Amino acid sequence: MFNSVKYLLMLIIQTGFLCPLWANPSNANVDVKGLALEGYDPVSYFSQEAKSKGPAKGKSLFAVKHDNRTYHFSSDVNRKEFLNNPNKYTPSFGGWCAYAIAETKEKVSVDPKSFLIQEGRLLLFYDGFLADTRKKWLNHKTRTPAQYLKMADTHWQELQRK
């Protein structure tokens, strides 16, 4: 019961105040201008430096539009790397919280600095007042990260059909 109430509150806060989902008719978690990852460089998430310092903030100078989303890059090298293989670097589940997709089939905004590279994929998580879903993903008592990823993949396919 407590978890249900907590997630309901999280969704109300997310949709009512922090990220109006009704302003974004696509499946992508972008701002009103179409910017993904709040401007963080998607290639930087895969670097060794990101493991200790987090992803790098991108610059509009190195912007690319892909699948109706705009990505910013910290360098022209990263921009070119993305263009060579955009599917490798775009966040899974449209950039929505992987844990929320797996657990509740809901699109919940993320903290772009809360991420995980799992099976070569960029996963993003909500980290805020109500929860740190990355920790839940990694430290659940009965589910492994692999099980969560499988659940999220299944639920994302269902959401795509709606």
Sequence and secondary structure as in RCSB ss.txt:
>XXXX:A:sequence
MFNSVKYLLMLIIQTGFLCPLWANPSNANVDVKGLALEGYDPVSYFSQEAKSKGPAKGKSLFAVKHDNRTYHFSS
DVNRKEFLNNPNKYTPSFGGWCAYAIAETKEKVSVDPKSFLIQEGRLLLFYDGFLADTRKKWLNHKTRTPAQYLK
MADTHWQELQRK
>XXXX:A:secstr
 HHHHHHHHHHHHIIIII  GGG  SSS B TT BBGGGB TTGGGSHHHHHH   B EEEEEEEETTEEEEESS
HHHHHHHHH HHHHS GGGGSBHHHHHHH      EEEEEEEETTEEEEE BSSS BHHHHHHH SS  HHHHHH
HHHHHHHHHHH 
